[in-house]
Amino acid sequence: MAIDQKFAGYVTIANEIKADAKQAITDLHALNIKTMMLSGDKQSVVNKDGSITYHPDEQGNTIPDFSHRN
């Protein structure tokens, strides 16, 4: 953010993990369904979120590739 064209600070926004996310992932793993967390967030954010949901496979900094679209 800027005030009078000078840096004044920044704002961060975070999504909250749904309360039932951990259980949903646990249930999928119990069915031998492999899961992976993909996010456009920074890797450090993804690491934190993955540890909350016990996600062993996580990848941050992902950006969709829409170059194949017209």
C-alpha positions in Angstrom: 0.0 0.0 0.0 1.1 3.5 -0.6 0.2 6.9 0.8 1.2 9.9 -1.3 3.2 7.7 -3.7 5.3 6.3 -0.8 5.4 2.8 0.6 3.2 2.6 3.7 2.9 -1.1 4.4 1.4 -4.3 3.0 -1.6 -6.5 3.6 -1.6 -10.3 3.7 -4.6 -12.5 3.1 -4.9 -16.1 4.2 -7.5 -18.7 3.5 -8.6 -20.7 6.5 -8.5 -24.5 6.2 -11.9 -26.0 6.6 -12.5 -27.8 9.9 -13.2 -31.1 8.1 -10.3 -31.0 5.7 -8.0 -33.2 7.8 -10.7 -35.9 8.3 -11.5 -35.9 4.6 -7.9 -36.4 3.6 -7.5 -39.2 6.3 -10.7 -40.9 4.9 -9.3 -40.7 1.3 -6.0 -42.2 2.5 -7.8 -45.0 4.3 -9.4 -45.9 0.9 -5.8 -46.0 -0.6 -6.5 -42.8 -2.6 -3.4 -40.8 -3.0 -3.9 -37.0 -2.5 -1.7 -34.0 -3.3 -2.1 -30.4 -2.4 -1.5 -28.0 -5.3 -1.6 -24.3 -4.6 -0.6 -21.0 -6.2 0.5 -19.8 -2.8 4.1 -19.5 -1.7 5.7 -22.8 -0.8 6.1 -21.7 2.8 2.3 -21.2 3.1 1.7 -24.6 1.5 4.1 -26.3 3.9 2.2 -24.8 6.8 -1.2 -25.8 5.5 0.0 -29.3 4.5 1.3 -29.9 8.0 -2.1 -28.9 9.4 -4.0 -31.4 7.2 -1.2 -34.0 7.3 -0.7 -33.8 3.6 2.6 -35.6 2.7 2.6 -34.3 -0.9 2.3 -30.6 -1.4 3.4 -28.2 -4.1 3.2 -24.4 -4.0 3.9 -21.7 -6.6 1.8 -23.6 -9.2 0.2 -21.6 -11.9 -2.4 -23.0 -14.4 -1.3 -23.1 -18.0 -4.1 -21.9 -20.2 -1.9 -21.5 -23.3 -3.8 -24.3 -25.1 -7.0 -22.2 -25.0 -8.2 -20.0 -27.9 
